[in-house]
């Protein structure tokens, strides 16, 4: 697979103009692609969370975007154990902006853009936003439910084009 001009793409910095957006909408209508701006996704909990999974039509895993205000202490300590309201979910947090501390038991982990963290279903966890708050993607899924292709495993050779 080729990327760049040869593949019909032109990479540009910044946001597309109105004509480009209209062309993108027309193209998306004929492909199996859904594009959405985070701030236009349905908000819940007073805007602290956005329904990203439902907006994009994802059916293989859970996904929300959370925006927590600076130094906020309202994020609940919770797990996704077998008795939780949404049981048996491991979660991955992907910070987009800001910073926070993930508190998991007696451990603390700093979260910032450019890093990711996985938390197992049984682990109690809480996110404490930093002085500028944090916006992050929360992905959730049932351990073992995904049939991972071998090329995605650590140390495996990358996929080769057919």
N, C-alpha and C positions, 0 to 999 in steps of 0.2 A: 504494500500500500504506500502510495506516495502522498506527501503533504506539500503544500505550497502552491505556486501558480500552476504547475503542471497538473495538479489534481483539481484545478478549478477554484482554488481558495486564494484569497489575498489577505494576508495578515496585516492588521492595522491596529494602532493603539487608539484608545478612546471608545466612545460609544458610536454606534451606527446612526446615521441621519434618518429622517422620516422615510425617504425612498427605500433605503436599505431595510428598515424595519418592515415596511409593507411587503417587500419582496420576500423577506424571511417568513412572514406570516403566511403568504401564499405557498411557499415551499413547504413549510411545516404541515400545511393542510393536506399535502399529498404524500407525506412520509410518516413513519411511526416515531415521531419526535415531539416532545412537549417541552416548551421553553416558558419559564415564568420568572419574574422578578420576585425576590424574597419578600420585599415590602408589599407586594400585591397579593401574597398568599393569605388565605383566611387566618385571621388572628384568633387565638384563644387565651384565656387567663389574662385578660386585659392587655394583650399584645406581647406578653412575655414569650409566647410560643407561636409558631406559624406551622400550619398543616402542610408541610412540604410533600410528604408521601402521597396524600390524597390529591393535592394540586397537580402533581406530576403523573399520577396514575400508577405509581409503583406498587407492585403486588408481591414482591419477593422478600422485602424487609421493611421494617418501620423506619421512618425518617421524619424528624421535625427540626426546625431551626429555632433556637432559643436566643433571646436577647435579654440579658440580665443587667439591671442598672448597677452603677458603681456601689461597691461595699454593701450590697443588699444581702440580708440574712434570711430571706424567705424561701430559698430553695430547699425542699424537704430532704432529710436523710431518708433513704429508701434502698430497697433491693428489688430484684425481679425474681425472687425465689418462687418455689412452687405454690406458695400461698398468696402471692402478690396479685393485685387486680389485673396485671398484664404479665403473667408468669413466664418463667424460663427464658428470659431475654438476656443475652449478653449485649452490651452496648459499646459503641465506639464514639468518642467525642472528638470532633475536629474543629478547633478554634479558628474562626475567620478574622476576628478583630478583638482587641482588648486583651485582658488576661484574667486568670482566676486560679484558685487553688482547689484541687480535687482532694477531698478528705475521704479516705477509705480506711476504716478502722483507726489504728494509731499512726498510719502513714499519711503524708501530705505530698502531693505532686503538683508542680507548677504547670499551668496550661497557657500556651501562647500560640499565635499563628505559626505555622510551619511544623507543628507536631501533632501527633494523634495519640490517643490512649484508649485501651480496651479495658472494660470492667466486666467480670464474670457475673452470672445471674445471682449467686448467693451473697455476693459482696455488698455490704452496706456502703453507700456512697452519698456524698453531698458536695455540691459545687458552691464555692464562695467567691463571688466576683471581686476583682481587684479595683483599684481607684478609678479606672476608666470604664468599668463594666466589662462584659464579654458577650460576643455573639459567636455561637457555635452550632455546628450540625451534630445532632444526636442520631446515630444509626442504631437500630436494634434488630436482632434476629435470634432464632433458636439455635443453640449450639448443635452442630452436626447436620443441620437441615440442608445446607448448601453443598452441592456436589462440585467441589473445586477442581478445575482443570489442572492437570499435572504441571503445566508450565508456570502456574502461579505459586508453586511451592518454593521455599527458600532453597537456593542452590540449583534449581532446575534450569535447563537450557531455555532460552526465550522461544516463543513460537516462531515458526518459519512460514513465510507466505507460500501458498499452494501454487 
